[in-house]
Every structure is written in structure tokens, then in C-alpha cells.
Amino acid sequence: MILKLLLSIAYRYLWTKHNFGFITFSTIFSIVGMVFGISSLIIISCISDGFNYTINSKLSKVDGHLRIYNYIHNKVDRHEVDFIDSLISLNKNLVNYSSEYIEERALIKYGSVTKSVIVYGVPEKTLEEIFYLNEFTEFPPVFNNNNSVIIGSQLSEDLSVNIGQNITLINPIKLGFNNSINLKNINIVNVFKTNFPEYDRLLIYIPLKLAQDFFNYKNNVSGVIVNCKDDKYISTINNFLNNNFQGTLFSVSTWKDRHSNLLKWLNVYDVPIKLIVLFIIIVAIFNSYSTLWMIIIEKKKEYSVLLALGLSKNKISIIVFIQGLIISIISSAIAILLSFFILYFEKIFHFIVLPDDIYFMSYLPIKISFMPFLVYPLLTVIANILFIYFPLKNTFSNSISDSLRYE
């Protein structure tokens, strides 16, 4: 019964017209300020998480999770491949797929245009199981024959070629030796687009057998590439292989090792953005604090009357806390709904378009997760309630008689 009375008084003091004509407007304004502050923090957090997730996901897909190679020689023979496969099989419950691969530098020529490229020689199944090219191509990534090649969209544009046309593959190592040039005409069977300019410009994929013959690998390969069933298993497999490779010439590198500078940049840029939005919330909380302060000053006489009628100081304090809680809860609820709808529609319809040569994606990435919708509103409510202490302390600084005499 008493709680219902306190709620009624708190609601009445918060929304009814006051002697200061702008206080009710200020209450609404403080709610609006907190709504934009909380929703901005949620939205930016989900965009930042989405950006990080998209970049990490793309890099791990087009690069493979782990690569095992000989750090002295650039070739791994069949016996060594079998040894590596035997170790990987011990963790087959964590590994999705593993494959041999060849990685070499070469030149691509079409007409008068020549470009330097990185050639990956892989089995056909590796195109989907390791590099996920099915996510970056319009058609299924397959090698129609042993002279097939899949190139990036930027390379296709630079050479002015498309699917079905032939290009010339040149081995630069043999240029100038014995006046011989190692050339191979290969047919473009597909074009991929990852939105990473360097990948789309430099990488090409050819059949493993063609790479072995063209680069004179015989039955050898550059190494073994591994994809785990989940990113969280990468460190486990990495540690296991490194422990078993002690005393050998084998080394293991993860996709994070190969892109450490980019990942550091992603972590650095994330901090100042969230700090700026955090300052927005602090301003909104101070705005709410000033609103409660004005309400308390304007209603000090009414509080004194309530004290004179027998309502304790604790009950008055509860009334003020309820007012702050009402502002915080209403602001948080509206902010959660507003940010969810904005994020949901952006994720579905991609209203915001990005230049893919700068951001590595053509639209604003969104990752909607539970934590931002819970943590930021909850922290705002707690901070707002804590700030109520300061105007509340001023409420009882004068005696009842003084408040009734001078108000």
C-alpha cells in the first residue's frame, strides 16, 4: 500500500505542471537525450562488432586458419605430408578439412598487359572447404580441366578479361635461363570478389597437378593448410602442432599471425569510438540529474509538507529514487527498441552503402548480440540512480520549519 502511494507521488511530481514552466519539458528532454545516448552506444557497438566479425571472417576464409610449412626449404615431400596428416588426424574432431597446397609467385599476361600474381595450386575440393570461394563467386568454384584458373575481380578488370577467355601464365624463375621461357595458356573458369583489393588483384587458383608440373614441384607441395570446425579451436591445434614439431623444420602460422597489423588496427580504432559515445551518455545522465535537481528544488515545500504529515525522510528518498528510476527505465526501453529496429532494418536491407575498396565490404556490417542491449542500459540506470544522491542530499539540508517559511 505504501509503495503504491510512493509511486503515485513520484509519478505526479515528475509529470505534472510545475511552477517552473520548463521542468516537464526538461524531463522529456532528458529522456530524449538518454535515449539517443544509449541507442548510439548500442548501435555503434553492434556496428563495431559487425565490422570486426566480417573482417575476421573474410580473412580467415580466404587465407585458411593454419598453414604448416618447412621454414628452411620451400617444399614438403610426400613422406612429410603423411607425417603432418597423421598429427592432424589426432584432432579430427576439431578439424573441418586439411589440404595440400602450392604457393608461388608468377606473372599473368594478356595482350600487352602483364601482372604479378600469387598462384595457389590446390585440389578442387579445397576451393570450398578451405577458401570458401563459393561465397565470393557467382558460379560454383570448380576446375573444368587441368588448364583452368580462377582469378580475382580486380585482376579481371586490370587485364580486361572475363570467364571463358585464355590468359598466359609465366614462371618468372625460369626467365633468362638457357634462353627458355616457361609459359602456359590457361582458361578463366570463374571470377571471385572478396572486396579485399589486394586479394582480388593478386590471388589466382589453379589445379594442384598443374602447379606441380608448371613450377617443377614433381610430387612435392608447399605445405598443408588446415581449417578448424570453429575459430576457437585454432589456438588449440596451433599449440598441439607446435609442440609436436619441436626439433623439426616445420613451422605453423595462423591467419592472425599473417594479418597481425590489421588486427591491431581494428582493436585500436574501436576504443576511441566507444569513448566518444560514452561521453554522450554521461552528458545525458547529467541532464537527467539536473532535471531531478530542479524538481527537488521546486518541490522542496511539498516534500517538507510530506515530512510534516509524518512521511519519513527515507520515504521521501524513495520517491526521488523512483523518479530517477522512471526516467532511466523509460529511456532505456525506448533506446533498446529504437536501436534494435535501426540495426535490424540495416542488416536486412543494407541502406548504408560503403566503398568496398576502403572498408573491404560494400555495406555496413551489423552483428546484433545480446550483451550491448543488456549492459549499456543497465549501466545507465545504475549510474543515473547513483547520481540522484547529490540532489537528494540537498533536500534535507534545511529543517521543516525553514523550508515551509522560505519556500
Buried (B, 14 or more C-beta within 10 A) or exposed (E): EEEEEBBEBBBEBBBEEBEEEEBBEBBEBBBBBBBBBBBBBBBBBBBBBBBBBBBBBBBBBBBBBBBBBBEEEBBBBEEBBEBBEEBBEEBEEBBBBBBBBBBBEBBBBBEEEEBEBBBBBBBBEBBBBBBBBBBBBEEEBBBEEEBBBBBBBBBBEBBEBEBEEEBBBBBEEBEEEEEEEBEBEBBBBBBBBBBBBEBBBBBBBBBBEBBBBBBEBEEBBBBBBBBBEEBEBBEEBBEBBEEBBEEEEBBBBBBBEBBEEEBEEBEEEBEEBBEEBBEBBBEBBBBBBBBBBBBBBBBBBBBBBBBEEEBEEEBBBBBBBBBBBBBBBBBBEBBBEBBBEBBEEBBEEBEEEBEBEEBBBEBBBBBBEEEBBEEBBEBBBEBBEEBBEEBBEEBBEBEBEEBBEEB
